[in-house]
Amino acid sequence: MVNLKTVKTIHFIGIKGVAMAGLSVICKQRGMAVSGSDVALKFITDDTLHREGITVLESFDPAHLDGQPDLVVVGTSWGTDNVEVAEAKRRGIPIISDAELRGLLSREKKTIAVTGVHGKTTATALLAHLFTRAGLQPSFLVGTGTVPNLGSNARWAAGDYFIVEGDEYSRSHDDPTPKFLDLQPAISIITSIEWEHVDIFPDTQAIEAAFKKLVGVTSDLVVACGDWPSVRKVISGQEQKVATYGLTERNLWQAHDIRQEPDRMVFRVKREGIDIDEFSTNILGRHNVLNALACIIVSLKAGIELETIRDGLQTFSGTQRRFEVTESKGITFVDDYGHHPSEIKATLETVRRRYPDRRIVCVFQPHMASRTKALLADFAKSFSDVDIVLLMDIFDSAREHAVDITSKDLADAVRQTHPNAAYSGSVEQTVAALRSQLKPDDVVVTMGAGNVYQVRDKLIQNNQ
């Protein structure tokens, strides 16, 4: 096993990925000399890497390893066909995955793993904010470009806790082990489970099996959303270390009396039927009430005062690419990372509740052809809360081979239930299509896990 205390120089292949960028920040803060390489495309992590003074080499070249680093970390998208990976192997440089690096870090502190198919980025960031406000100096790793309240997506600090987003995706091209199984968590949050990552999990049962293993390796407490049938399955037989939460009375913890105001969610919390208190949060949607409730439970477990938790919830402003609102020349832009049918429906319902009388245009960029094909029927029914739907080209992933489906097929499916759905093509084509039809007071929602946010950026630039 790699001993991080002996590593002086470290190189990241695929450094612009959200986890990889955050890990590079942590390694630099631990005193290592950090280098990294990636493609030349713009990523949401670019600003974080620049701010942290980490140089990114925007190509892959065997010469990048001429300094003979002590350790090479490889991102999920890159395998043995990458020239730098091949060169590191040739030179005998130790190579680990980003998941393995997270696992090594988790052994050094009391680790809280925030997991689930939906909501884990927001919950990780919120929990890190609450612990920071409480003076606990947590280390953290959040799967986004930056978190405004925290000033970064990662930090290695003096406190006892490491709050880390636990990814259920596979460790690498060649190793299907879910990434979060490299962690050694004292506490795990499970926000949700349903069929996702269809390229590596053939069915719901396969993803349930991965989460059941996570429950098994968590030493102290699992905080699990019992509203999801699959969550109830994975905790079965291990209930002695589980605290369930949700919107129904079947859970140990329950959020109730929920109301969405223009700029906040207000809700009360019960434990075993006994009322605890009222809370509010600036992150909108009932799904975010559940994320907040999970963080309340873990914060109380860590001994944080109720008043500190309440204040932290009220001051949290969200994360990059999660319901990120921008105003420009009378048009409201909402950018969101949602890319699964359940996420789309929840986010668009929240948008409609916030802007009940305005025309809402949703620009959706599918992510991964395999997901689009497997969940096509569910995608087709996800856009009922908006007035116009534009379907961009599928954002290609380096993780999969070609699949026989296109966004034109998705547009045809959506049109079966939505009369105003159309295929819009590339970023540039979508911007051109929107430019002529947008009106003041419109709400434009850009959704997807790729570069759909560039549609918003280009429209705003054109407005100036």
C-alpha positions as CSV (number, residue, x, y, z in Angstrom):
1,M,0.0,0.0,0.0
2,V,1.2,3.5,-0.8
3,N,2.4,5.6,2.2
4,L,1.3,9.1,1.4
5,K,3.6,10.5,4.1
6,T,6.6,9.5,1.8
7,V,5.1,11.0,-1.4
8,K,6.8,14.3,-2.2
9,T,5.8,14.7,-5.9
10,I,2.5,13.5,-7.4
11,H,1.1,13.7,-11.0
12,F,-2.7,13.5,-11.9
13,I,-3.7,12.1,-15.2
14,G,-7.2,13.7,-15.9
15,I,-6.7,16.4,-13.3
16,K,-9.8,18.5,-14.4
17,G,-12.3,15.9,-13.2
18,V,-14.1,17.2,-10.1
19,A,-12.7,14.6,-7.8
20,M,-9.3,14.7,-9.3
21,A,-9.1,18.5,-9.0
22,G,-10.1,18.3,-5.4
23,L,-7.6,15.6,-4.6
24,S,-4.9,17.6,-6.2
25,V,-5.8,20.6,-4.0
26,I,-5.6,18.3,-0.9
27,C,-2.3,16.9,-1.9
28,K,-0.8,20.4,-2.4
29,Q,-2.1,21.5,1.0
30,R,-0.4,18.4,2.4
31,G,2.9,19.7,1.1
32,M,3.3,17.7,-2.1
33,A,4.5,19.1,-5.4
34,V,1.5,18.6,-7.7
35,S,1.4,18.4,-11.5
36,G,-1.4,17.3,-13.7
37,S,-2.6,16.8,-17.3
38,D,-5.9,16.7,-19.2
39,V,-7.6,17.7,-22.4
40,A,-7.7,21.3,-23.5
41,L,-11.5,21.7,-23.1
42,K,-12.8,24.1,-20.5
43,F,-14.0,22.4,-17.2
44,I,-15.8,23.8,-14.2
45,T,-12.7,23.0,-12.1
46,D,-10.4,25.3,-14.1
47,D,-10.9,28.3,-11.8
48,T,-10.2,26.2,-8.7
49,L,-7.0,24.8,-10.1
50,H,-5.8,28.2,-11.2
51,R,-6.7,29.8,-7.8
52,E,-4.8,27.0,-6.0
53,G,-1.7,27.6,-8.2
54,I,-1.8,24.2,-9.8
55,T,-0.4,24.1,-13.3
56,V,-2.5,22.0,-15.8
57,L,-0.7,20.6,-18.9
58,E,-3.5,20.6,-21.5
59,S,-2.4,17.5,-23.4
60,F,-1.2,14.0,-22.6
61,D,2.5,13.5,-23.3
62,P,5.0,10.9,-21.9
63,A,7.4,13.8,-21.4
64,H,5.2,15.1,-18.6
65,L,6.6,12.3,-16.4
66,D,10.3,13.2,-17.0
67,G,10.4,14.6,-13.5
68,Q,9.8,11.0,-12.2
69,P,7.0,11.7,-9.7
70,D,6.7,9.5,-6.7
71,L,3.1,8.7,-7.5
72,V,0.7,8.9,-10.4
73,V,-3.1,9.2,-9.9
74,V,-5.3,8.2,-12.8
75,G,-8.9,9.5,-13.3
76,T,-11.7,7.1,-14.1
77,S,-12.0,8.2,-17.8
78,W,-8.4,7.1,-18.6
79,G,-6.9,3.7,-19.0
80,T,-3.9,1.9,-20.3
81,D,-4.4,3.3,-23.8
82,N,-3.5,6.8,-22.4
83,V,0.1,7.6,-23.3
84,E,1.0,8.9,-19.8
85,V,-0.5,5.8,-18.1
86,A,1.5,3.6,-20.4
87,E,4.7,5.6,-19.7
88,A,4.2,5.5,-16.0
89,K,3.9,1.7,-16.2
90,R,7.0,1.6,-18.4
91,R,9.0,3.6,-15.8
92,G,7.8,1.6,-12.9
93,I,6.2,4.7,-11.2
94,P,3.5,3.6,-8.7
95,I,0.0,4.2,-10.1
96,I,-3.3,4.4,-8.1
97,S,-6.9,5.5,-9.0
98,D,-8.6,8.5,-7.6
99,A,-10.8,6.2,-5.6
100,E,-7.7,4.5,-4.0
101,L,-6.3,8.0,-3.1
102,R,-9.6,8.9,-1.4
103,G,-9.4,5.6,0.5
104,L,-5.9,6.3,1.8
105,L,-7.0,9.8,3.0
106,S,-10.1,8.3,4.7
107,R,-7.8,6.1,6.9
108,E,-6.2,9.2,8.4
109,K,-9.4,10.8,9.9
110,K,-12.9,10.1,11.1
111,T,-14.5,9.8,7.7
112,I,-18.1,10.7,6.8
113,A,-19.0,9.3,3.4
114,V,-21.9,11.1,1.7
115,T,-23.4,8.7,-0.9
116,G,-26.5,8.1,-3.0
117,V,-27.6,8.3,-6.6
118,H,-28.9,11.8,-6.2
119,G,-28.1,14.7,-3.9
120,K,-24.7,13.7,-2.6
121,T,-22.8,16.8,-3.9
122,T,-25.2,19.2,-2.2
123,A,-25.3,17.2,1.0
124,T,-21.5,16.9,1.1
125,A,-21.0,20.6,0.6
126,L,-23.7,21.5,3.2
127,L,-22.3,19.1,5.8
128,A,-18.8,20.6,5.3
129,H,-20.3,24.1,5.7
130,L,-22.1,23.1,9.0
131,F,-18.9,21.5,10.4
132,T,-16.9,24.5,9.4
133,R,-19.4,27.0,11.0
134,A,-19.2,24.9,14.2
135,G,-15.4,25.4,14.3
136,L,-14.6,21.7,13.7
137,Q,-12.1,22.5,10.9
138,P,-13.2,19.6,8.7
139,S,-11.3,18.3,5.7
140,F,-13.6,17.8,2.8
141,L,-13.9,16.7,-0.9
142,V,-16.9,17.8,-2.9
143,G,-17.7,16.7,-6.4
144,T,-18.1,20.1,-8.1
145,G,-16.0,23.0,-9.3
146,T,-16.3,25.1,-6.2
147,V,-18.5,25.7,-3.2
148,P,-18.9,29.5,-2.6
149,N,-19.3,29.1,1.2
150,L,-16.1,27.0,1.4
151,G,-14.0,28.8,-1.2
152,S,-13.0,25.6,-2.9
153,N,-14.2,22.1,-3.5
154,A,-11.6,20.5,-1.3
155,R,-9.5,21.2,1.8
156,W,-7.2,19.3,4.1
157,A,-7.5,20.9,7.6
158,A,-6.5,20.2,11.2
159,G,-9.8,18.8,12.4
160,D,-10.7,15.2,13.1
161,Y,-13.3,14.8,10.3
162,F,-13.0,14.1,6.6
163,I,-16.3,14.7,4.8
164,V,-16.1,13.1,1.4
165,E,-18.5,12.6,-1.5
166,G,-18.6,8.8,-2.1
167,D,-19.0,7.9,-5.7
168,E,-20.8,4.6,-6.6
169,Y,-19.2,4.6,-10.1
170,S,-16.5,2.0,-10.9
171,R,-12.9,2.5,-9.9
172,S,-11.5,2.3,-13.4
173,H,-12.0,0.9,-16.9
174,D,-10.6,-2.4,-15.8
175,D,-11.9,-2.6,-12.2
176,P,-15.7,-2.5,-11.6
177,T,-15.3,-2.0,-7.8
178,P,-17.5,0.9,-6.8
179,K,-15.3,3.8,-5.7
180,F,-16.9,4.3,-2.3
181,L,-15.8,0.9,-1.2
182,D,-12.2,2.2,-1.0
183,L,-13.3,4.4,1.8
184,Q,-13.3,3.5,5.5
185,P,-16.2,5.5,6.8
186,A,-17.2,5.9,10.4
187,I,-20.5,7.5,9.2
188,S,-22.2,7.1,5.8
189,I,-25.2,9.0,4.4
190,I,-27.3,7.3,1.7
191,T,-29.5,9.9,0.1
192,S,-31.2,7.7,-2.5
193,I,-30.8,4.5,-4.6
194,E,-32.4,3.7,-7.9
195,W,-31.0,2.3,-11.2
196,E,-28.3,4.6,-12.5
197,H,-24.9,4.2,-14.3
198,V,-26.5,1.6,-16.5
199,D,-23.1,1.1,-18.3
200,I,-21.7,-0.7,-15.2
201,F,-24.8,-1.7,-13.2
202,P,-27.0,-4.1,-15.3
203,D,-30.0,-3.6,-13.1
204,T,-31.3,-2.2,-9.8
205,Q,-30.2,-5.3,-7.9
206,A,-26.6,-4.7,-8.9
207,I,-26.5,-1.2,-7.5
208,E,-28.3,-2.3,-4.4
209,A,-25.6,-4.9,-3.8
210,A,-22.9,-2.2,-3.9
211,F,-24.7,0.0,-1.4
212,K,-25.2,-3.0,0.9
213,K,-21.5,-3.5,1.0
214,L,-21.1,0.2,1.9
215,V,-23.4,-0.3,4.9
216,G,-21.3,-3.3,5.9
217,V,-18.0,-1.4,5.9
218,T,-19.4,1.6,7.8
219,S,-18.3,1.3,11.4
220,D,-20.6,3.6,13.5
221,L,-23.7,5.0,11.8
222,V,-25.6,4.9,8.5
223,V,-28.0,7.8,7.9
224,A,-30.3,6.5,5.2
225,C,-33.3,7.9,3.4
226,G,-36.0,5.3,4.0
227,D,-38.4,6.8,1.5
228,W,-36.6,4.8,-1.2
229,P,-37.5,1.1,-1.5
230,S,-34.0,0.2,-2.6
231,V,-32.6,2.0,0.5
232,R,-34.8,-0.1,2.7
233,K,-33.5,-3.2,1.0
234,V,-29.8,-2.5,1.5
235,I,-30.2,-1.7,5.2
236,S,-32.2,-4.8,5.9
237,G,-30.4,-7.0,8.5
238,Q,-28.1,-4.1,9.6
239,E,-30.7,-1.8,11.2
240,Q,-28.8,-1.7,14.5
241,K,-26.4,0.9,13.0
242,V,-28.9,2.7,10.8
243,A,-30.9,5.9,11.4
244,T,-33.6,6.4,8.7
245,Y,-35.0,9.7,7.6
246,G,-37.5,10.9,5.1
247,L,-40.9,12.5,4.6
248,T,-43.0,9.6,5.9
249,E,-43.7,8.5,9.5
250,R,-42.1,5.1,8.9
251,N,-38.7,6.8,9.4
252,L,-36.9,7.5,12.7
253,W,-36.5,11.1,11.5
254,Q,-39.1,13.0,9.6
255,A,-39.3,16.3,7.8
256,H,-42.9,17.7,7.8
257,D,-44.9,20.9,7.4
258,I,-42.7,21.7,4.4
259,R,-43.4,24.9,2.4
260,Q,-41.5,26.5,-0.5
261,E,-41.2,30.2,-0.2
262,P,-39.7,32.3,-3.1
263,D,-36.1,32.0,-1.9
264,R,-36.1,29.3,0.8
265,M,-37.6,26.0,2.1
266,V,-39.1,26.0,5.6
267,F,-39.7,22.7,7.4
268,R,-40.0,21.1,10.8
269,V,-38.2,18.0,12.0
270,K,-39.6,15.1,14.2
271,R,-37.6,12.3,15.8
272,E,-39.7,9.3,16.7
273,G,-42.8,11.5,16.4
274,I,-41.4,14.1,18.8
275,D,-41.1,17.6,17.3
276,I,-37.5,18.9,17.4
277,D,-37.6,22.4,15.8
278,E,-38.2,24.4,12.6
279,F,-35.5,25.0,10.1
280,S,-35.1,26.9,6.8
281,T,-32.6,26.6,3.9
282,N,-31.9,28.6,0.8
283,I,-31.5,25.5,-1.4
284,L,-34.9,24.9,-3.0
285,G,-36.9,21.7,-3.5
286,R,-38.3,19.0,-1.3
287,H,-35.3,16.8,-2.3
288,N,-33.0,19.5,-0.7
289,V,-35.1,19.4,2.5
290,L,-34.2,15.7,2.7
291,N,-30.5,16.6,2.1
292,A,-30.7,19.1,4.9
293,L,-32.3,16.6,7.2
294,A,-29.5,14.1,6.7
295,C,-27.0,16.8,7.5
296,I,-28.9,17.8,10.6
297,I,-28.8,14.2,11.9
298,V,-25.0,13.8,11.3
299,S,-24.3,17.3,12.8
300,L,-26.2,16.4,16.0
301,K,-24.3,13.1,16.1
302,A,-21.0,15.1,16.0
303,G,-22.2,17.3,18.9
304,I,-23.0,20.5,17.0
305,E,-25.5,22.8,18.8
306,L,-29.0,23.1,17.3
307,E,-28.6,26.9,17.0
308,T,-25.4,26.5,15.0
309,I,-27.0,24.0,12.7
310,R,-30.0,26.3,12.1
311,D,-27.7,29.2,11.3
312,G,-25.6,27.1,9.0
313,L,-28.6,26.0,7.0
314,Q,-29.7,29.6,6.6
315,T,-26.3,30.8,5.4
316,F,-25.5,28.0,2.9
317,S,-25.8,29.3,-0.7
318,G,-25.5,26.0,-2.6
319,T,-22.8,24.7,-5.0
320,Q,-21.7,25.3,-8.5
321,R,-24.1,23.8,-11.1
322,R,-26.8,22.9,-8.6
323,F,-29.8,25.1,-9.1
324,E,-27.4,28.0,-9.9
325,V,-29.5,31.1,-10.6
326,T,-28.2,34.0,-12.8
327,E,-30.2,37.1,-14.0
328,S,-29.4,38.8,-17.3
329,K,-31.5,41.5,-19.1
330,G,-34.8,40.3,-17.6
331,I,-34.1,36.6,-18.3
332,T,-33.6,34.2,-15.4
333,F,-31.1,31.4,-16.0
334,V,-31.1,28.3,-13.8
335,D,-28.2,25.9,-14.4
336,D,-28.3,22.4,-12.9
337,Y,-26.3,19.2,-13.1
338,G,-29.3,17.0,-13.1
339,H,-29.0,14.2,-15.7
340,H,-31.3,11.4,-14.5
341,P,-35.1,11.4,-15.0
342,S,-35.7,11.6,-11.2
343,E,-33.4,14.6,-10.9
344,I,-34.9,16.4,-13.9
345,K,-38.5,16.0,-12.5
346,A,-37.6,17.2,-9.0
347,T,-35.6,20.2,-10.3
348,L,-38.2,21.3,-12.8
349,E,-41.0,20.9,-10.3
350,T,-39.0,23.2,-8.0
351,V,-38.4,25.7,-10.8
352,R,-42.2,25.8,-11.6
353,R,-43.0,26.3,-7.9
354,R,-40.6,29.2,-7.8
355,Y,-41.7,30.8,-11.1
356,P,-45.4,29.7,-11.4
357,D,-46.5,32.3,-13.9
358,R,-43.5,32.6,-16.2
359,R,-42.6,30.8,-19.4
360,I,-40.0,28.2,-18.7
361,V,-37.6,26.8,-21.4
362,C,-35.6,23.7,-20.5
363,V,-32.4,22.9,-22.5
364,F,-31.4,19.4,-21.6
365,Q,-28.1,17.8,-22.7
366,P,-28.3,14.0,-22.2
367,H,-25.1,12.5,-20.6
368,M,-24.0,9.1,-21.9
369,A,-25.8,7.2,-24.6
370,S,-26.2,4.1,-22.5
371,R,-28.2,6.0,-19.8
372,T,-30.3,7.7,-22.5
373,K,-31.3,4.4,-24.1
374,A,-31.9,2.5,-20.9
375,L,-34.1,5.2,-19.3
376,L,-35.6,6.6,-22.5
377,A,-39.2,6.0,-21.3
378,D,-38.6,7.8,-18.0
379,F,-36.8,10.7,-19.7
380,A,-39.8,11.2,-22.0
381,K,-42.1,11.9,-19.0
382,S,-39.7,14.2,-17.1
383,F,-40.4,17.6,-18.6
384,S,-44.1,18.2,-17.9
385,D,-43.4,21.3,-15.7
386,V,-41.9,23.4,-18.5
387,D,-43.3,25.1,-21.5
388,I,-40.6,24.4,-24.1
389,V,-38.0,21.6,-24.2
390,L,-34.8,21.6,-26.3
391,L,-32.8,18.4,-26.5
392,M,-29.1,18.9,-27.3
393,D,-26.7,16.3,-28.7
394,I,-25.7,13.6,-26.2
395,F,-22.6,14.5,-24.3
396,D,-20.1,11.8,-25.2
397,S,-18.2,10.1,-22.4
398,A,-14.8,8.6,-22.7
399,R,-16.1,5.8,-20.5
400,E,-18.3,4.1,-23.1
401,H,-18.4,2.9,-26.6
402,A,-20.9,4.1,-29.2
403,V,-24.6,3.2,-28.5
404,D,-27.2,3.3,-31.2
405,I,-29.3,6.2,-29.9
406,T,-29.3,10.0,-30.6
407,S,-30.9,13.0,-29.1
408,K,-33.3,13.0,-32.1
409,D,-34.7,9.8,-30.8
410,L,-35.0,11.4,-27.3
411,A,-36.8,14.4,-28.9
412,D,-39.3,12.0,-30.6
413,A,-39.9,10.2,-27.3
414,V,-40.5,13.5,-25.4
415,R,-42.9,14.8,-28.0
416,Q,-45.2,11.9,-27.3
417,T,-46.1,13.6,-24.0
418,H,-44.9,17.2,-24.6
419,P,-46.1,19.2,-27.6
420,N,-43.2,21.7,-27.5
421,A,-40.1,19.5,-27.6
422,A,-37.5,19.7,-30.3
423,Y,-34.0,18.6,-31.1
424,S,-31.5,21.5,-30.9
425,G,-28.1,20.0,-31.7
426,S,-24.8,21.4,-30.5
427,V,-24.1,24.2,-28.0
428,E,-23.8,26.8,-30.9
429,Q,-26.9,25.6,-32.7
430,T,-28.9,25.7,-29.4
431,V,-27.7,29.2,-28.7
432,A,-28.8,30.3,-32.2
433,A,-32.2,28.7,-31.8
434,L,-32.8,30.3,-28.4
435,R,-31.5,33.8,-29.3
436,S,-34.4,34.4,-31.6
437,Q,-37.2,33.2,-29.4
438,L,-36.3,34.3,-25.8
439,K,-38.3,37.1,-24.3
440,P,-37.9,39.2,-21.1
441,D,-39.3,37.4,-18.1
442,D,-38.5,34.0,-19.5
443,V,-36.8,31.4,-17.3
444,V,-34.1,29.3,-19.1
445,V,-33.1,26.0,-17.4
446,T,-29.9,24.4,-18.6
447,M,-29.6,20.8,-17.4
448,G,-27.1,18.0,-17.8
449,A,-23.7,16.7,-16.6
450,G,-21.8,17.9,-19.7
451,N,-21.1,21.4,-21.0
452,V,-24.7,22.6,-21.3
453,Y,-23.9,25.5,-19.0
454,Q,-22.0,27.0,-22.0
455,V,-25.4,27.7,-23.6
456,R,-26.2,30.0,-20.6
457,D,-22.8,31.6,-20.7
458,K,-23.0,32.4,-24.4
459,L,-26.5,33.8,-24.2
460,I,-25.5,36.1,-21.3
461,Q,-22.4,37.2,-23.3
462,N,-24.6,38.0,-26.3
463,N,-27.0,40.0,-24.0
464,Q,-24.2,42.3,-22.8
